[in-house]
Structure formats: structure tokens, C-alpha cells
Amino acid sequence: MGHFKSNLRDLEFNLFEVFRVQEQLGTEPFDGVDLDTVRGVLKELSSVATGPLAEATPRPTATRPCSTRRRTP
């Protein structure tokens, strides 16, 4: 398992509650798409992103934090 964690619940909230994507389903160009199809695609993409794709991507390395000290001219 890789380091990426998908938040499927947040994605669904944004798509269905904020952007109301379901109102466009079943109309051009989304004729053959219904709510179950969208949820299934999201679930599969989440599986790929958190599984094989995340494992193939190197973990980010820690970087040196920026100095908060102000420079004086």
C-alpha cells in the first residue's frame, strides 16, 4: 500500500452536493452514465490511486523548512 490516501466521501460530496453532477447524468454527452456508474468509477479510481499507482510513486522526501527569521538589510 502506498502513501496516498483517497477521501472518496469528500469527492462524492463535492460532485453530488456542491456541483450537482447527477443533474447532468443521462443527458448529452453523458447518455449512458448513471449515478451508480459514477460511484463505481470513483471507487475503482480510488483503488488504483491508493494501490498500484501509489506504490509505483516514490514517497516525498522531507525538505528543509523555510527560515522564519527576517533578514535585515
MARBA-3410 file (N, C-alpha, C, O; in Angstrom, 1 decimal):
73
0.8,-1.2,0.0,0.0,0.0,0.0,0.9,1.2,0.0,1.9,1.3,0.7 ~ 0.5,2.2,-0.8,1.3,3.4,-1.0,1.0,4.4,0.1,0.2,4.2,1.0 ~ 1.5,5.6,-0.1,1.3,6.7,0.9,0.1,7.5,0.6,-0.3,8.3,1.5 ~ -0.5,7.4,-0.6,-1.6,8.3,-0.9,-2.9,7.7,-0.3,-3.2,6.5,-0.3 ~ -3.7,8.6,0.3,-5.0,8.2,0.9,-6.1,9.0,0.2,-6.1,10.3,0.2
-7.0,8.3,-0.4,-8.1,8.9,-1.2,-9.2,9.2,-0.2,-9.5,8.3,0.6 ~ -9.9,10.3,-0.3,-11.1,10.6,0.5,-12.3,10.5,-0.4,-12.8,11.6,-0.9 ~ -12.8,9.3,-0.6,-13.9,9.1,-1.5,-15.2,9.9,-1.1,-15.9,10.4,-1.9 ~ -15.4,9.9,0.2,-16.6,10.6,0.7,-16.5,12.1,0.4,-17.6,12.6,0.0 ~ -15.4,12.7,0.5,-15.3,14.2,0.1,-15.5,14.4,-1.4,-16.1,15.3,-1.8
-14.9,13.5,-2.2,-15.1,13.6,-3.6,-16.6,13.5,-4.0,-17.1,14.3,-4.8 ~ -17.3,12.5,-3.4,-18.7,12.3,-3.7,-19.5,13.5,-3.2,-20.4,14.0,-3.9 ~ -19.1,14.1,-2.1,-19.8,15.3,-1.6,-19.7,16.4,-2.5,-20.7,17.1,-2.9 ~ -18.4,16.7,-3.0,-18.2,17.8,-3.9,-18.9,17.6,-5.2,-19.6,18.5,-5.7 ~ -18.9,16.4,-5.8,-19.5,16.1,-7.1,-21.0,16.2,-7.0,-21.7,16.8,-7.8
-21.6,15.6,-5.9,-23.1,15.4,-5.9,-23.8,16.5,-5.1,-24.9,16.9,-5.4 ~ -23.2,17.0,-4.1,-23.8,18.1,-3.3,-23.5,19.5,-3.7,-24.3,20.4,-3.7 ~ -22.2,19.7,-4.0,-21.8,21.0,-4.4,-22.0,21.3,-5.9,-22.6,22.3,-6.2 ~ -21.5,20.4,-6.7,-21.6,20.6,-8.2,-22.8,20.0,-8.8,-23.1,20.3,-10.0 ~ -23.6,19.2,-8.1,-24.9,18.6,-8.6,-24.7,17.9,-9.9,-25.5,18.1,-10.8
-23.6,17.1,-10.0,-23.3,16.4,-11.3,-24.4,15.5,-11.7,-24.6,15.3,-12.9 ~ -25.2,14.9,-10.8,-26.2,14.0,-11.1,-27.3,14.6,-12.0,-28.1,13.9,-12.7 ~ -27.4,15.9,-12.0,-28.4,16.6,-12.8,-28.1,16.5,-14.3,-28.9,16.7,-15.2 ~ -26.8,16.3,-14.6,-26.3,16.1,-16.0,-26.3,14.7,-16.5,-26.2,14.5,-17.7 ~ -26.4,13.7,-15.6,-26.3,12.3,-16.0,-27.6,12.0,-16.8,-28.7,12.4,-16.5
-27.4,11.1,-17.8,-28.5,10.7,-18.7,-28.8,11.7,-19.8,-29.7,11.4,-20.6 ~ -28.0,12.8,-19.9,-28.2,13.8,-21.0,-26.9,13.8,-21.7,-25.9,13.4,-21.3 ~ -27.0,14.4,-22.9,-25.7,14.5,-23.8,-24.7,15.3,-23.0,-25.1,16.3,-22.4 ~ -23.5,15.0,-23.0,-22.8,13.8,-23.6,-22.7,12.7,-22.6,-21.9,11.8,-22.8 ~ -23.5,12.6,-21.6,-23.5,11.6,-20.5,-24.7,10.6,-20.6,-25.2,10.2,-19.6
-25.1,10.3,-21.8,-26.3,9.5,-22.0,-26.3,8.1,-21.3,-27.2,7.8,-20.6 ~ -25.2,7.4,-21.4,-25.1,6.1,-20.8,-24.6,6.1,-19.4,-24.2,5.0,-18.9 ~ -24.5,7.2,-18.7,-23.9,7.2,-17.4,-25.0,7.5,-16.4,-25.9,8.4,-16.5 ~ -25.0,6.7,-15.3,-26.0,7.0,-14.2,-25.2,7.1,-12.9,-24.0,7.0,-12.9 ~ -25.9,7.3,-11.8,-25.2,7.6,-10.5,-24.4,6.4,-10.1,-23.3,6.6,-9.5
-24.9,5.2,-10.3,-24.2,4.0,-9.9,-22.9,3.9,-10.7,-21.8,3.4,-10.1 ~ -22.9,4.2,-11.9,-21.7,4.2,-12.7,-20.6,5.1,-12.2,-19.5,4.8,-12.1 ~ -21.1,6.4,-11.9,-20.1,7.4,-11.4,-19.5,6.9,-10.1,-18.3,7.0,-9.9 ~ -20.3,6.4,-9.2,-19.8,5.9,-7.9,-18.8,4.8,-8.1,-17.8,4.7,-7.4 ~ -19.2,3.9,-9.0,-18.3,2.7,-9.3,-16.9,3.2,-9.9,-15.9,2.6,-9.5
-17.0,4.1,-10.8,-15.7,4.7,-11.4,-14.9,5.3,-10.3,-13.7,5.1,-10.3 ~ -15.5,6.1,-9.5,-14.8,6.8,-8.4,-14.1,5.7,-7.4,-13.0,5.9,-7.0 ~ -14.9,4.7,-7.1,-14.3,3.6,-6.2,-13.1,2.9,-6.9,-12.1,2.7,-6.2 ~ -13.2,2.6,-8.2,-12.1,1.9,-8.9,-10.9,2.8,-9.0,-9.8,2.4,-8.8 ~ -11.1,4.1,-9.3,-10.0,5.0,-9.4,-9.3,5.2,-8.1,-8.1,5.3,-8.0
-10.1,5.2,-7.0,-9.6,5.3,-5.7,-8.7,4.1,-5.4,-7.6,4.2,-4.8 ~ -9.2,2.9,-5.8,-8.4,1.7,-5.6,-7.1,1.7,-6.3,-6.0,1.3,-5.8 ~ -7.1,2.2,-7.6,-5.8,2.3,-8.4,-4.9,3.3,-7.7,-3.7,3.1,-7.6 ~ -5.5,4.5,-7.3,-4.6,5.6,-6.8,-4.0,5.2,-5.5,-2.9,5.6,-5.2 ~ -4.7,4.4,-4.7,-4.1,4.1,-3.3,-3.4,2.8,-3.4,-2.6,2.5,-2.5
-3.5,2.0,-4.5,-2.8,0.7,-4.6,-1.6,0.8,-5.5,-0.6,1.4,-5.1 ~ -1.8,0.3,-6.8,-0.6,0.2,-7.7,0.0,1.5,-8.0,1.3,1.6,-8.1 ~ -0.7,2.5,-8.2,-0.2,3.8,-8.6,0.6,4.4,-7.5,1.7,5.0,-7.7 ~ 0.1,4.4,-6.3,0.8,4.9,-5.1,2.0,4.1,-4.8,3.0,4.7,-4.4 ~ 2.0,2.8,-5.0,3.2,2.0,-4.8,4.3,2.3,-5.8,5.5,2.2,-5.5
3.9,2.7,-7.0,4.9,3.0,-8.0,5.5,4.4,-7.9,6.5,4.7,-8.6 ~ 4.9,5.2,-7.1,5.3,6.6,-7.0,6.2,6.7,-5.7,5.8,6.3,-4.7 ~ 7.4,7.3,-5.9,8.3,7.4,-4.7,7.7,8.3,-3.6,7.0,9.3,-4.0 ~ 8.0,8.0,-2.4,7.5,8.8,-1.3,8.2,10.2,-1.4,9.4,10.2,-1.7 ~ 7.5,11.2,-1.0,8.2,12.5,-1.0,9.3,12.5,0.1,9.0,12.0,1.2
10.4,13.2,-0.1,11.4,13.3,0.9,11.2,14.6,1.7,10.6,15.5,1.2 ~ 11.6,14.5,2.9,11.4,15.7,3.8,12.3,16.8,3.3,13.5,16.6,2.9 ~ 11.8,18.0,3.3,12.6,19.2,2.8,12.9,20.0,4.0,12.2,20.0,5.1 ~ 13.9,20.8,3.9,14.3,21.7,5.0,13.3,22.8,5.1,13.0,23.4,4.1 ~ 12.8,23.0,6.3,11.8,24.1,6.4,12.4,25.5,6.1,13.5,25.7,6.4
11.5,26.4,5.6,12.0,27.7,5.4,12.3,28.4,6.7,11.6,28.2,7.7 ~ 13.2,29.3,6.7,13.5,30.1,7.9,12.4,31.1,8.1,12.0,31.8,7.1 ~ 12.0,31.3,9.3,11.0,32.3,9.6,11.7,33.5,10.1,11.0,34.5,10.4 ~ 13.0,33.5,10.2,13.7,34.7,10.7,13.8,35.7,9.6,14.1,35.4,8.4 ~ 13.5,36.9,9.9,13.6,38.0,8.9,15.0,38.5,8.7,15.8,38.6,9.7
15.3,38.7,7.5,16.7,39.3,7.2,16.6,40.8,7.2,15.6,41.4,6.8 ~ 17.6,41.3,7.8,17.7,42.8,7.9,18.6,43.3,6.8,19.7,42.7,6.6 ~ 18.3,44.4,6.1,19.1,44.9,5.1,20.4,45.5,5.6,21.2,46.0,4.8
END
